[in-house]
Amino acid sequence: MKHRLFTPGPTPLPERVLRRMGSPLIHHRTDEFRRTMDHLHHRLQWLFDTSGPVVPLTSSGTGAMEATVVNLFSPGDCVITVNGGKFGERWTRLAETFGINPQEILVPWGTALQPEQLREALHGAKDPRGVLLTHSETSTGTAIDLKAIAAMVRKEFPGTLLCVDGITSVGALELRFDAWGIDACVTGSQKGLMTPPGVAFVALSERARKAIELSTSRRMYFDLRRALAVLNSNDTPWTPAITLLQGVDEALDMMYEEGLENIWARHARHAKAARNGLAALGLKLFSQAPSNALTAAWLPESVVWKELHQTLQTRFGITVAGGQGDYAGKILRISHLGYYDDLDMVTVVAALERALILSGFPATPGEGISAVQKSLSEIENTRTP
Amino acid sequence: MKHRLFTPGPTPLPERVLRRMGSPLIHHRTDEFRRTMDHLHHRLQWLFDTSGPVVPLTSSGTGAMEATVVNLFSPGDCVITVNGGKFGERWTRLAETFGINPQEILVPWGTALQPEQLREALHGAKDPRGVLLTHSETSTGTAIDLKAIAAMVRKEFPGTLLCVDGITSVGALELRFDAWGIDACVTGSQKGLMTPPGVAFVALSERARKAIELSTSRRMYFDLRRALAVLNSNDTPWTPAITLLQGVDEALDMMYEEGLENIWARHARHAKAARNGLAALGLKLFSQAPSNALTAAWLPESVVWKELHQTLQTRFGITVAGGQGDYAGKILRISHLGYYDDLDMVTVVAALERALILSGFPATPGEGISAVQKSLSEIENTRTP
């Protein structure tokens, strides 16, 4: 059976990335590998739109979030965390774990933090050193207006460190690290970067680098001082995940060829098409501020998630994600992250349409995919002749 | 040019491992992946010779060492660390970093810790909670008699946690986790496990698991409580490095087919052959207690390391390792770890022989490899008819 992944991480691997990862293994303390790391770093700077350092880590995205917390802050510091889903909550847990005092803004799942909420929390907190938030919340398919929020923080709280979980936004949604004044932004390999999981990255501002020098938090594997000290010589403090970094390097070449604005536009087009397709099938969207990285929708009451998931997998070879936490069994999530083209959006909605019909849900064959197709076709109408 | 890695990590990848890592990427929260994790865990138990849990981590070996330190001990605890090289020293640094008080036994590079030295240190320390040592020190090519040391610790200091860096010993040297009474043993994917770097493992005794519950150290990404809580359901707390775990799973199948005793015997045979070959070339061995995982030898005074390394790489496609720390430029290190057969040992010494001659060193063509061949042939003479 042909298998197709539509999960918001891991995401499908391009053939080029697979081939590159299968090339002969090279030792990491060689000029050859350092040339790869140098090229990779330039591409990462392009991706984050920054002239500063982007540190690679051998870990999941959570490891890079921990690195941010233990390097930028010290036990006793106060930070604002924004919990609008499973991954926002993780910032709170990380802060608590490392003795940092999190003042948490609880945002209902599926809604987006507003600049006013954050302003109020920052005014209400005693000496808040940082803000830890999620650009695109994977558990709910919700994106915040990071540009507006960053502008508010930079203008009104210039010394506060703005730390962004960009794990499902980098390479999918517009994000301009330097221009927007972000201080730390993390991402992982298995999302927009189209590579298997296992490496993560942290972009750091000058303000963040100064904070790193002052932090009294205990850290060694994730000590960014060690990583920054050898970054210019294209080295890593510990043995890196060589093949995964080669994969990311190849993926970034593909992304560079496509162009960042084109990639963002593609994700927007696919998300819109998926939203229209699901609506045409009669599904209600979950998020009130949907992210272009993935689309979450409520399952019809008559549909049992486990059965639908099973049908999608065994009958059509399609893997989509279900809900997390309180929403397990209640929502489904379809990824637009990474290596997808227009036809893939037709494919996933086609499978969903048929699986829903098989589950007894009254959908009409062709209705969902026609809406997808119509939405995708709008690009032809907007092209200059 | 044909490239051959003879570095003590990363080590060469078997074709089967490469192919397995290139199979379609599967999502980690699926039954299919859980079946792989279940199979992998049984194989890991076989490898460590333990009936207890072996936790996978997405990190380098250093990450697994950190996980050991922050989970088994608490700030203020006293531990004995054994520093006989770069990696032994890492235990000391890790302990210090996390507020644990290391009483360090300094062992001259190239010599092995003796049980008496450890006994004395344990008697001299105030309430030592653990011993942190290196089975096979990669920076010097030296192995300790872990069986004898473990026997002494278990008999005389039954409550002390014995933590072993097995990064270049697991799958190369005899190591029996349960029978010898080890409490924590870490290894990495890119050594005896014949897979690219990026995942590491920690085997844990019941004593260790009790200590983990009591530790007050701050940890989240490396929190082994979280990992142990989901291990039985073949899950991981964070997104794992899926393709690398598949690679390790395949490598372990190959190892299982060969048999552990056979693998240990092969490493012993190759190390002996390399030692004999280097001696026949006129090189002096570095270690007084050589490990079967790799062979370290002094460079002849007339030979410049950088030039020799360059010749080996550009003329013969061979990568060996140089010295680390004070011994950079003074020694060379040849790996026997993982995917090597008898003929590979002839190959590496053949290349070294020619590179040495090219550098002006007075070696006789064929002398080194004849000694290798003679040593390897002994197996034929010792076989029962």
Chai-1 contact restraints between the chains, C-beta under 6 A:
chainA,res_idxA,chainB,res_idxB,connection_type,confidence,min_distance_angstrom,max_distance_angstrom,comment,restraint_id
A,H3,B,P24,contact,1.0,0.0,6.0,A-B,restraint_1
A,T7,B,H27,contact,1.0,0.0,6.0,A-B,restraint_2
A,P10,B,L25,contact,1.0,0.0,6.0,A-B,restraint_3
A,L13,B,L25,contact,1.0,0.0,6.0,A-B,restraint_4
A,L18,B,G22,contact,1.0,0.0,6.0,A-B,restraint_5
A,G22,B,L18,contact,1.0,0.0,6.0,A-B,restraint_6
A,G22,B,G22,contact,1.0,0.0,6.0,A-B,restraint_7
A,P24,B,H3,contact,1.0,0.0,6.0,A-B,restraint_8
A,L25,B,P10,contact,1.0,0.0,6.0,A-B,restraint_9
A,L25,B,L13,contact,1.0,0.0,6.0,A-B,restraint_10
A,L25,B,P196,contact,1.0,0.0,6.0,A-B,restraint_11
A,H27,B,T7,contact,1.0,0.0,6.0,A-B,restraint_12
A,H27,B,T319,contact,1.0,0.0,6.0,A-B,restraint_13
A,T58,B,S59,contact,1.0,0.0,6.0,A-B,restraint_14
A,T58,B,S60,contact,1.0,0.0,6.0,A-B,restraint_15
A,T58,B,G198,contact,1.0,0.0,6.0,A-B,restraint_16
A,S59,B,T58,contact,1.0,0.0,6.0,A-B,restraint_17
A,S59,B,S59,contact,1.0,0.0,6.0,A-B,restraint_18
A,S60,B,T58,contact,1.0,0.0,6.0,A-B,restraint_19
A,S60,B,W238,contact,1.0,0.0,6.0,A-B,restraint_20
A,S60,B,T239,contact,1.0,0.0,6.0,A-B,restraint_21
A,T62,B,Y221,contact,1.0,0.0,6.0,A-B,restraint_22
A,T62,B,W238,contact,1.0,0.0,6.0,A-B,restraint_23
A,G63,B,Y221,contact,1.0,0.0,6.0,A-B,restraint_24
A,E66,B,M220,contact,1.0,0.0,6.0,A-B,restraint_25
A,E66,B,Y221,contact,1.0,0.0,6.0,A-B,restraint_26
A,L94,B,M220,contact,1.0,0.0,6.0,A-B,restraint_27
A,T97,B,R218,contact,1.0,0.0,6.0,A-B,restraint_28
A,T97,B,M220,contact,1.0,0.0,6.0,A-B,restraint_29
A,F98,B,R218,contact,1.0,0.0,6.0,A-B,restraint_30
A,P196,B,L25,contact,1.0,0.0,6.0,A-B,restraint_31
A,P196,B,I242,contact,1.0,0.0,6.0,A-B,restraint_32
A,P196,B,T243,contact,1.0,0.0,6.0,A-B,restraint_33
A,P197,B,T239,contact,1.0,0.0,6.0,A-B,restraint_34
A,P197,B,A241,contact,1.0,0.0,6.0,A-B,restraint_35
A,P197,B,I242,contact,1.0,0.0,6.0,A-B,restraint_36
A,G198,B,T58,contact,1.0,0.0,6.0,A-B,restraint_37
A,G198,B,G198,contact,1.0,0.0,6.0,A-B,restraint_38
A,G198,B,A241,contact,1.0,0.0,6.0,A-B,restraint_39
A,G198,B,L244,contact,1.0,0.0,6.0,A-B,restraint_40
A,R218,B,T97,contact,1.0,0.0,6.0,A-B,restraint_41
A,R218,B,F98,contact,1.0,0.0,6.0,A-B,restraint_42
A,M220,B,E66,contact,1.0,0.0,6.0,A-B,restraint_43
A,M220,B,L94,contact,1.0,0.0,6.0,A-B,restraint_44
A,M220,B,T97,contact,1.0,0.0,6.0,A-B,restraint_45
A,Y221,B,T62,contact,1.0,0.0,6.0,A-B,restraint_46
A,Y221,B,G63,contact,1.0,0.0,6.0,A-B,restraint_47
A,Y221,B,E66,contact,1.0,0.0,6.0,A-B,restraint_48
A,W238,B,S60,contact,1.0,0.0,6.0,A-B,restraint_49
A,W238,B,T62,contact,1.0,0.0,6.0,A-B,restraint_50
A,T239,B,S60,contact,1.0,0.0,6.0,A-B,restraint_51
A,T239,B,P197,contact,1.0,0.0,6.0,A-B,restraint_52
A,A241,B,P197,contact,1.0,0.0,6.0,A-B,restraint_53
A,A241,B,G198,contact,1.0,0.0,6.0,A-B,restraint_54
A,I242,B,P196,contact,1.0,0.0,6.0,A-B,restraint_55
A,I242,B,P197,contact,1.0,0.0,6.0,A-B,restraint_56
A,T243,B,P196,contact,1.0,0.0,6.0,A-B,restraint_57
A,L244,B,G198,contact,1.0,0.0,6.0,A-B,restraint_58
A,T319,B,H27,contact,1.0,0.0,6.0,A-B,restraint_59
